[in-house]
Amino acid sequence: LATALAAHAEEGREARLARVGGNWRTLVDGMRALGFETVLRDEVAAPVIATFHEPADPHWDRERLFELMRERGFVIFRGSLTPFPSLRIGCMGAFDQSTMREVVKAIEACLAAMGVSDCHPAARPEAAE
């Protein structure tokens, strides 16, 4: 904790918010390009975690996604804090936008490995407020 607090102090609050916000934007744009939909509208979303509706594609397998991502060197949050199937990915930490681009590439490869061709949710709900 002391190391994390020192790194936070060294980077500065504004610079950290800008970096984490850039990570969030890179992830959200990349995931949307794959067909995922965010749970929250951009205007109300916090930049530390992005939450996406899970695909309705019959080949989607969230447990397999977690395993395949781990094989590619990424660990993502296994829980879902929404009353519907969702996927949460953290954007804070000691990494930058290039890492988030690698996360999106890894997810794209996992989708291909699972045979997922459509990442849209079953229902197209309005983004939450």
Secondary structure, DSSP 8 states (H G I E B T S, - for coil): -HHHHHHHHHH-HHHHHHHHHHHHHHHHHHHHHHT--BSB-GGG--TTEEEEE----TT--HHHHHHHHHHTT---B----SSS-EEEEE--SS--HHHHHHHHHHHHHHHHHHT----S-SS----B-
